[in-house]
Amino acid sequence: MLIYFTLLILFFPFFFASASLPSSPVLNVKIADKLKVVDITGIDLERKIFFPEEKERVHSGRKTLRFNCHSHKNLSLDGSLLVASINSPTQVLTWNKNLYRGDFNLAVEKNKKGCSLIHRVSLENYISSLLAKEMNAVWPIESLKAQAIAARTYAVIKMRENESSEKPYHLLNSEIHQVTGHLLDETLRTVKAARETQGEVLVLKKNQQLAPVFYSAKCGGKTHLAENIWGNRVPGQASVICPYCHNHGKKKWESKVSINEVRRIIKKTTEPNLTNIVFPPDNLTSEDLYYYSKGELKHIKKSSLRRHLGRKKIVSNNFSIIATDKKNITLQGSGLGHGVGLCQLGALEMAKRGIKAEEILSFYFPLHEIKKIY
Ligand SMILES: [Zn+2]
């Protein structure tokens, strides 16, 4: 009895702590839309139809169920409508030759033909397969753990934002939000990285609130504030000099851009009456591209040029003019991606040097700290 009592006292805080934390939440990820037909395969499938009439049925054994979405085409909707859900006691379903862990919902959305397919997946399984897509499953565990925490933060914010919205999902499986994979993208290492950081997100040190965090492939020497790249102020962002990524990925990129094109963008965005344009010497880490117009020194955000010229032509936001002729300017830059937040190749290098995930994150997000929310 005494032993039992002592054990209870010893373990009570842990018992209490784990009992008070909610388990991994379920994330609704839209993986496809405008589908005419949806075939889902699995074992002992339970199909619930909510529309046009409610019915429920279990299909014993391994079966493929077909859903025809054209019958909803004349539906007039204010928001969206959940039409069916499909699950299996095995928690594994196949769609489009890929295996998914979790359940599926089928919905119809306003102004969208056909069905939207929504994968309902535990946030931790979502993170395990995301690491293979948004980072690289063979990278060192500490870089994967840093990525897991950053991606989980993003997903939890989207989940809370869209919890009570009209949308039948929290986020998209796309570059617009985050790209995740399916069951076979998960590896021992990605599962370990998700498990060892389970429930961990980044919050602001000053008020313990969640605040958006971003990441991109390679900052190229300096990370950027969201407001300098997208124009909207995001609390808790920092721009840091990154000495870690330069030996990874492509060293430099070059691109030739016509001066007429630059002039057209400036006229459209900042100076409608622009006529002639002359460029003074530029430097790589400047956020702005300077130019003389009618003898006056003016500037346009380099990120604005990138937005208008496209991510293929302007690979990153760290670039400068290295040559000018009558018709063109030649830009040279370093990095890959928008450069806001975590630099993934920087995280790779830090992890290779033995730096832990927590320190990697505090380097790129100095105003945040890790908090376990479940
Ligand atoms: Zn970097």
Residues whose N, C-alpha, C, O or C-beta is under 5 A from the ligand:
A	BS01	ZN	K218 C219 G220 G221 C242 C245 C343 G346
